Each structure stands twice: as C-alpha cells, then as structure tokens.
Amino acid sequence: MLLYGAALLLSAVFVSCGQTPEGEKVEAQEKVETTTSENTSGQAYSVDTEASKITWTGGKLVGNSHTGYIQLKEGQLNVEGGNLTGGKFVIDMNTITDTDIENPEKRQDLEGHLKSDDFFNVGAHPTATFEIAQVEPAPDKPDATHTITGNLMMKGITKSVTIPANISMEDGMIKAITPQFVIDRTQWEVMYGASALGVVKDNIIKDEVALVIDLTAKAR
C-alpha cells in the first residue's frame, strides 16, 4: 500500500493490462515534522480497528491484478474544534490478505510471498505507520473534502505523502475515507519484480500500488 508486488497497504480495480492503477498518483517526499500527541490539544479519538482497514490493488505488467486488505493494529486521531488536526495509526503487516484468489493454496502462496523478504519482510518489519502532520480543506477536489499530509513508514523507510480524504464527524465518531490513490512501492525499497531491475516483461510487477484507507475512530 499498498500490491501484488507491493502493498500495502487498497480496493478498486486496475484498468487494462499494462496501465497503471486508477487513482490520484501520490509522490513520496522527504519526511516532514509532526506534532506528538503529548503536545496536541483537543480530544483524542481511538481508531476502531474492527471497522477500519486498508484495501490494496496490485499486479503484473502483463497478467491479472490482485486485490486484498491489511488490518490496523491501533491508532489515535486528534480532533480540535470539530476538525481533524493530527494522529497516528499502526498497520499490522502480518495481516496482508488477498481477496480475489479462490484457490486456498494459491491464495496462501501469494500472501506468504508478500510477507517474505522479497516484498514487505514482515518478520523484520511487522508494522508500518502513518503519522499525520497537516490536514487542509480541499475545495478544488471533486472526490475529497481534505488533503492529509503525513509520514508513511514502511520497511523502516519514512517518506511523506499527501493524500486525498473525505472526513466527516457524527455521533461521537470521526471517519476518514480516501478515494483510491496510487503510490510507487519502490520508494520504500519494495523492489521485487520492479522494472528498474531489468526483469523480462512478463515478470515485471507494476511499481504502482493502489490504496484505499478507511478509518473510523471513536471519542474516548
């Protein structure tokens, strides 16, 4: 995420073979400063890990795509004056799950490969994190109410990204759901099957991984 070959952390479908996944392409930048929860005023909301997840889509340059999800381990969102102002959530990389392969053995093979050293190396890096640095209204985006800038740490590598999101609050809960967006897995050193390695075309796994982040948090 996002990720047959990538991801993490995604949902929706690829366009035709050879094209990148649909969604806004998000460029990774150098990490940015964030405000720790100890220095943040306002109210803390606990992420509901049962109601939240990250959906991913990834695949080969030539061949089928795969889709699945990753669960969250824990998280907190900070709210002040009715607005999301910060927070952090932890992604449980051991929960990478495929949802499109019907054969149980083939599905387990793919999930095991994604967890291996070839991809996310969950033995050494069992979690990834996203820490919010800035939340801004996005009046010019037709499919999002806000943009969220934060640091995504995966495989021990931290990069900042700015992602679109639809944020709403009601009944003591805050929801933040992104439209599908696309990251480049190689910027977090997820390199297996990448085109830059010179593998043959039929074995190239797309660098782009599509993700959908769906967060629900409840007031403490």
ChimeraX attribute file (.defattr): number of C-alpha atoms within 10 A of each C-alpha:
attribute: neighborCount
match mode: 1-to-1
recipient: residues
	/A:1	28
	/A:2	31
	/A:3	34
	/A:4	28
	/A:5	31
	/A:6	33
	/A:7	34
	/A:8	31
	/A:9	30
	/A:10	31
	/A:11	22
	/A:12	18
	/A:13	16
	/A:14	21
	/A:15	11
	/A:16	13
	/A:17	14
	/A:18	13
	/A:19	12
	/A:20	19
	/A:21	26
	/A:22	18
	/A:23	17
	/A:24	14
	/A:25	18
	/A:26	17
	/A:27	14
	/A:28	18
	/A:29	13
	/A:30	9
	/A:31	17
	/A:32	16
	/A:33	12
	/A:34	16
	/A:35	14
	/A:36	13
	/A:37	15
	/A:38	6
	/A:39	6
	/A:40	15
	/A:41	11
	/A:42	14
	/A:43	16
	/A:44	20
	/A:45	21
	/A:46	20
	/A:47	27
	/A:48	18
	/A:49	18
	/A:50	11
	/A:51	12
	/A:52	21
	/A:53	23
	/A:54	25
	/A:55	29
	/A:56	34
	/A:57	33
	/A:58	32
	/A:59	25
	/A:60	23
	/A:61	22
	/A:62	16
	/A:63	14
	/A:64	12
	/A:65	21
	/A:66	22
	/A:67	25
	/A:68	26
	/A:69	26
	/A:70	25
	/A:71	21
	/A:72	24
	/A:73	20
	/A:74	16
	/A:75	21
	/A:76	21
	/A:77	26
	/A:78	23
	/A:79	20
	/A:80	13
	/A:81	8
	/A:82	13
	/A:83	15
	/A:84	26
	/A:85	21
	/A:86	24
	/A:87	25
	/A:88	21
	/A:89	21
	/A:90	19
	/A:91	25
	/A:92	20
	/A:93	27
	/A:94	19
	/A:95	17
	/A:96	26
	/A:97	21
	/A:98	23
	/A:99	12
	/A:100	11
	/A:101	14
	/A:102	9
	/A:103	9
	/A:104	8
	/A:105	10
	/A:106	12
	/A:107	16
	/A:108	14
	/A:109	12
	/A:110	18
	/A:111	18
	/A:112	16
	/A:113	16
	/A:114	27
	/A:115	22
	/A:116	14
	/A:117	15
	/A:118	14
	/A:119	23
	/A:120	29
	/A:121	17
	/A:122	20
	/A:123	12
	/A:124	11
	/A:125	16
	/A:126	16
	/A:127	20
	/A:128	23
	/A:129	23
	/A:130	21
	/A:131	25
	/A:132	27
	/A:133	22
	/A:134	18
	/A:135	19
	/A:136	15
	/A:137	15
	/A:138	16
	/A:139	11
	/A:140	9
	/A:141	12
	/A:142	7
	/A:143	14
	/A:144	18
	/A:145	19
	/A:146	21
	/A:147	21
	/A:148	24
	/A:149	22
	/A:150	26
	/A:151	24
	/A:152	22
	/A:153	19
	/A:154	26
	/A:155	19
	/A:156	13
	/A:157	13
	/A:158	21
	/A:159	18
	/A:160	22
	/A:161	22
	/A:162	20
	/A:163	23
	/A:164	26
	/A:165	27
	/A:166	18
	/A:167	20
	/A:168	15
	/A:169	16
	/A:170	9
	/A:171	7
	/A:172	10
	/A:173	16
	/A:174	23
	/A:175	20
	/A:176	21
	/A:177	20
	/A:178	24
	/A:179	19
	/A:180	25
	/A:181	25
	/A:182	26
	/A:183	28
	/A:184	21
	/A:185	27
	/A:186	18
	/A:187	16
	/A:188	19
	/A:189	15
	/A:190	23
	/A:191	19
	/A:192	23
	/A:193	23
	/A:194	21
	/A:195	17
	/A:196	11
	/A:197	10
	/A:198	10
	/A:199	13
	/A:200	9
	/A:201	12
	/A:202	11
	/A:203	16
	/A:204	21
	/A:205	25
	/A:206	27
	/A:207	28
	/A:208	30
	/A:209	32
	/A:210	34
	/A:211	32
	/A:212	26
	/A:213	25
	/A:214	18
	/A:215	23
	/A:216	23
	/A:217	23
	/A:218	18
	/A:219	16
	/A:220	11
